[in-house]
Amino acid sequence: MPVPKRKTSKSRKNKRSAGKKAIVLNFSKCPTCSAPAQAHAVCNECGHYKGVKVLRTKTDRLYERNKVRQAASQANSSKEVQEVSAESKEK
């Protein structure tokens, strides 16, 4: 089994762990929604970066899905009204 020829010095030993430190993230306020956001990054809450919308957020997707569902339900209700009126005209 290999054995080291010399003792590892303190400086050599400590150099190994020099890069293992905790990184502290800097947070600032988002200018559009005032939520805490990481500096120089897109806001997770509103999807804005430097005042420009760059991401579709979860609330945006839910809002769009709701609009599609409402349009579909209105189309279905108008078809039902037309069918009922057509049936009443036949009688």
MDAnalysis code that builds the backbone (N, CA, C; Angstrom):
import MDAnalysis as mda
import numpy as np

u = mda.Universe.empty(273, n_residues=91, atom_resindex=np.repeat(np.arange(91), 3), trajectory=True)
u.add_TopologyAttr("name", ["N", "CA", "C"] * 91)
u.add_TopologyAttr("resid", np.arange(1, 92))
u.add_TopologyAttr("resname", ["MET", "PRO", "VAL", "PRO", "LYS", "ARG", "LYS", "THR", "SER", "LYS", "SER", "ARG", "LYS", "ASN", "LYS", "ARG", "SER", "ALA", "GLY", "LYS", "LYS", "ALA", "ILE", "VAL", "LEU", "ASN", "PHE", "SER", "LYS", "CYS", "PRO", "THR", "CYS", "SER", "ALA", "PRO", "ALA", "GLN", "ALA", "HIS", "ALA", "VAL", "CYS", "ASN", "GLU", "CYS", "GLY", "HIS", "TYR", "LYS", "GLY", "VAL", "LYS", "VAL", "LEU", "ARG", "THR", "LYS", "THR", "ASP", "ARG", "LEU", "TYR", "GLU", "ARG", "ASN", "LYS", "VAL", "ARG", "GLN", "ALA", "ALA", "SER", "GLN", "ALA", "ASN", "SER", "SER", "LYS", "GLU", "VAL", "GLN", "GLU", "VAL", "SER", "ALA", "GLU", "SER", "LYS", "GLU", "LYS"])
u.atoms.positions = np.array([
    [0.844, -1.176, 0.000],
    [0.000, 0.000, 0.000],
    [0.891, 1.242, 0.000],
    [0.574, 2.236, -0.858],
    [1.429, 3.418, -0.934],
    [1.328, 4.282, 0.319],
    [2.443, 4.833, 0.690],
    [2.530, 5.700, 1.866],
    [3.173, 7.012, 1.427],
    [2.679, 8.174, 1.920],
    [3.290, 9.444, 1.537],
    [4.731, 9.538, 2.034],
    [5.597, 10.111, 1.186],
    [7.006, 10.249, 1.561],
    [7.201, 11.318, 2.617],
    [6.416, 12.410, 2.496],
    [6.572, 13.516, 3.435],
    [5.223, 13.892, 4.041],
    [5.316, 14.575, 5.165],
    [4.113, 15.087, 5.821],
    [3.509, 16.197, 4.960],
    [2.172, 16.223, 4.837],
    [1.487, 17.294, 4.109],
    [1.497, 18.544, 4.973],
    [2.002, 19.633, 4.423],
    [2.113, 20.864, 5.203],
    [0.729, 21.473, 5.456],
    [0.660, 22.378, 6.443],
    [-0.610, 23.030, 6.784],
    [-1.146, 23.826, 5.611],
    [-0.269, 24.566, 4.928],
    [-0.740, 25.400, 3.818],
    [-1.252, 24.538, 2.661],
    [-0.565, 23.442, 2.360],
    [-1.005, 22.555, 1.279],
    [-2.340, 21.897, 1.634],
    [-2.469, 21.503, 2.899],
    [-3.702, 20.873, 3.377],
    [-4.875, 21.867, 3.318],
    [-4.624, 23.101, 3.739],
    [-5.685, 24.108, 3.786],
    [-6.071, 24.627, 2.404],
    [-5.168, 24.518, 1.432],
    [-5.490, 24.955, 0.068],
    [-6.594, 24.099, -0.550],
    [-6.675, 22.849, -0.098],
    [-7.693, 21.950, -0.643],
    [-9.112, 22.440, -0.341],
    [-9.305, 23.000, 0.824],
    [-10.645, 23.426, 1.215],
    [-10.862, 24.926, 1.038],
    [-9.985, 25.594, 0.322],
    [-10.104, 27.048, 0.170],
    [-11.341, 27.431, -0.642],
    [-11.740, 26.606, -1.598],
    [-12.875, 26.948, -2.455],
    [-14.223, 26.508, -1.922],
    [-14.222, 25.861, -0.768],
    [-15.476, 25.341, -0.202],
    [-16.066, 26.336, 0.777],
    [-16.720, 27.365, 0.254],
    [-17.331, 28.344, 1.141],
    [-18.787, 28.549, 0.724],
    [-19.570, 29.045, 1.637],
    [-20.970, 29.323, 1.362],
    [-21.080, 30.604, 0.550],
    [-21.952, 30.599, -0.446],
    [-22.163, 31.776, -1.289],
    [-23.401, 32.514, -0.783],
    [-23.262, 33.772, -0.475],
    [-24.376, 34.585, -0.006],
    [-24.981, 35.299, -1.208],
    [-26.276, 35.080, -1.431],
    [-26.961, 35.711, -2.553],
    [-27.453, 37.087, -2.144],
    [-27.310, 38.052, -3.043],
    [-27.801, 39.399, -2.791],
    [-29.184, 39.547, -3.403],
    [-30.134, 39.939, -2.592],
    [-31.487, 40.143, -3.066],
    [-31.807, 41.625, -3.072],
    [-32.606, 42.022, -4.046],
    [-33.076, 43.400, -4.117],
    [-34.562, 43.358, -4.428],
    [-35.198, 44.524, -4.470],
    [-36.625, 44.599, -4.777],
    [-36.836, 44.641, -6.285],
    [-37.850, 43.927, -6.739],
    [-38.237, 43.992, -8.151],
    [-38.904, 45.344, -8.384],
    [-38.512, 46.094, -9.414],
    [-39.102, 47.416, -9.624],
    [-40.571, 47.380, -10.030],
    [-41.055, 46.270, -10.587],
    [-42.450, 46.219, -11.029],
    [-43.401, 45.705, -9.954],
    [-42.968, 44.670, -9.193],
    [-43.899, 44.086, -8.219],
    [-43.410, 44.187, -6.775],
    [-42.236, 44.722, -6.540],
    [-41.643, 44.921, -5.211],
    [-41.402, 43.622, -4.448],
    [-41.351, 42.507, -5.142],
    [-41.032, 41.229, -4.498],
    [-39.512, 41.085, -4.416],
    [-39.007, 40.350, -3.434],
    [-37.553, 40.156, -3.384],
    [-37.090, 39.327, -4.574],
    [-36.088, 39.834, -5.298],
    [-35.565, 39.156, -6.480],
    [-34.056, 39.201, -6.445],
    [-33.433, 38.181, -7.009],
    [-31.976, 38.137, -7.065],
    [-31.483, 39.208, -8.025],
    [-30.358, 39.819, -7.700],
    [-29.811, 40.886, -8.529],
    [-29.427, 40.355, -9.908],
    [-29.691, 41.129, -10.945],
    [-29.356, 40.804, -12.334],
    [-29.995, 39.499, -12.788],
    [-31.225, 39.242, -12.356],
    [-31.939, 38.032, -12.749],
    [-33.413, 38.350, -12.925],
    [-34.119, 37.483, -13.608],
    [-35.556, 37.651, -13.842],
    [-36.309, 37.431, -12.536],
    [-37.317, 38.250, -12.290],
    [-38.150, 38.115, -11.093],
    [-39.027, 36.870, -11.236],
    [-39.057, 36.020, -10.220],
    [-39.855, 34.798, -10.267],
    [-41.344, 35.078, -10.119],
    [-41.693, 36.173, -9.488],
    [-43.099, 36.477, -9.232],
    [-43.809, 37.029, -10.467],
    [-43.198, 38.034, -11.116],
    [-43.888, 38.701, -12.229],
    [-43.264, 38.417, -13.590],
    [-42.035, 37.885, -13.627],
    [-41.400, 37.546, -14.898],
    [-40.791, 38.727, -15.628],
    [-40.566, 39.844, -14.938],
    [-39.983, 41.032, -15.565],
    [-38.476, 41.084, -15.322],
    [-37.749, 41.640, -16.277],
    [-36.319, 41.918, -16.127],
    [-36.054, 43.279, -16.735],
    [-35.594, 44.208, -15.920],
    [-35.349, 45.591, -16.331],
    [-36.590, 46.216, -16.969],
    [-37.761, 45.948, -16.390],
    [-38.994, 46.553, -16.858],
    [-39.619, 45.894, -18.073],
    [-39.056, 44.797, -18.566],
    [-39.585, 44.111, -19.750],
    [-40.049, 42.722, -19.349],
    [-41.238, 42.334, -19.807],
    [-41.777, 41.012, -19.513],
    [-41.044, 39.983, -20.359],
    [-40.326, 39.042, -19.710],
    [-39.546, 38.050, -20.451],
    [-39.968, 36.612, -20.154],
    [-40.731, 36.377, -19.084],
    [-41.167, 35.037, -18.721],
    [-42.668, 34.989, -18.539],
    [-43.273, 33.866, -18.941],
    [-44.679, 33.626, -18.611],
    [-44.701, 32.956, -17.250],
    [-45.360, 33.565, -16.292],
    [-45.420, 33.017, -14.944],
    [-46.628, 32.102, -14.812],
    [-46.727, 31.446, -13.689],
    [-47.823, 30.519, -13.437],
    [-49.165, 31.246, -13.467],
    [-49.222, 32.445, -12.899],
    [-50.475, 33.197, -12.895],
    [-50.885, 33.595, -14.309],
    [-49.904, 33.905, -15.167],
    [-50.218, 34.220, -16.565],
    [-50.845, 33.022, -17.261],
    [-50.255, 31.844, -17.045],
    [-50.780, 30.640, -17.685],
    [-52.181, 30.323, -17.184],
    [-52.419, 30.489, -15.880],
    [-53.747, 30.228, -15.323],
    [-54.775, 31.212, -15.879],
    [-54.379, 32.474, -16.024],
    [-55.273, 33.492, -16.553],
    [-55.653, 33.177, -17.998],
    [-54.669, 32.788, -18.810],
    [-54.946, 32.444, -20.211],
    [-55.826, 31.208, -20.312],
    [-55.559, 30.208, -19.467],
    [-56.366, 28.985, -19.483],
    [-57.810, 29.287, -19.105],
    [-58.000, 30.185, -18.141],
    [-59.341, 30.559, -17.723],
    [-60.090, 31.264, -18.855],
    [-59.390, 32.129, -19.617],
    [-60.024, 32.816, -20.740],
    [-60.491, 31.821, -21.798],
    [-59.665, 30.812, -22.079],
    [-60.016, 29.795, -23.073],
    [-61.221, 28.997, -22.603],
    [-61.235, 28.640, -21.337],
    [-62.358, 27.867, -20.796],
    [-63.658, 28.671, -20.835],
    [-63.576, 29.966, -20.502],
    [-64.778, 30.796, -20.543],
    [-65.303, 30.923, -21.962],
    [-64.411, 31.090, -22.936],
    [-64.830, 31.195, -24.328],
    [-65.486, 29.896, -24.788],
    [-64.931, 28.763, -24.375],
    [-65.506, 27.471, -24.751],
    [-66.870, 27.276, -24.112],
    [-67.010, 27.667, -22.856],
    [-68.305, 27.500, -22.183],
    [-69.360, 28.429, -22.792],
    [-68.962, 29.626, -23.207],
    [-69.916, 30.520, -23.861],
    [-70.338, 29.964, -25.212],
    [-69.393, 29.363, -25.938],
    [-69.724, 28.766, -27.227],
    [-70.683, 27.592, -27.041],
    [-70.450, 26.771, -26.018],
    [-71.334, 25.634, -25.745],
    [-72.719, 26.105, -25.339],
    [-72.799, 27.153, -24.527],
    [-74.110, 27.646, -24.079],
    [-74.876, 28.268, -25.247],
    [-74.176, 28.932, -26.175],
    [-74.869, 29.514, -27.325],
    [-75.372, 28.415, -28.253],
    [-74.636, 27.306, -28.385],
    [-75.094, 26.175, -29.194],
    [-76.339, 25.557, -28.588],
    [-76.358, 25.423, -27.253],
    [-77.519, 24.856, -26.570],
    [-78.740, 25.733, -26.774],
    [-78.569, 27.052, -26.713],
    [-79.685, 27.975, -26.910],
    [-80.213, 27.843, -28.336],
    [-79.325, 27.720, -29.306],
    [-79.748, 27.578, -30.701],
    [-80.481, 26.260, -30.894],
    [-80.014, 25.179, -30.274],
    [-80.675, 23.887, -30.405],
    [-82.066, 23.925, -29.783],
    [-82.194, 24.556, -28.622],
    [-83.496, 24.648, -27.959],
    [-84.444, 25.487, -28.793],
    [-83.979, 26.579, -29.354],
    [-84.845, 27.409, -30.178],
    [-85.235, 26.685, -31.464],
    [-84.336, 25.883, -32.020],
    [-84.666, 25.111, -33.230],
    [-85.704, 24.059, -32.908],
    [-85.631, 23.406, -31.762],
    [-86.595, 22.400, -31.361],
    [-87.975, 23.036, -31.115],
    [-88.008, 24.202, -30.533],
    [-89.295, 24.852, -30.250],
    [-89.960, 25.319, -31.550],
    [-89.162, 25.686, -32.544],
    [-89.729, 26.081, -33.834],
    [-90.331, 24.904, -34.570],
    [-89.740, 23.715, -34.404],
    [-90.272, 22.510, -35.077],
    [-91.597, 22.111, -34.508],
    [-91.851, 22.340, -33.265],
    [-93.115, 21.917, -32.628],
    [-94.167, 22.893, -32.973],
])
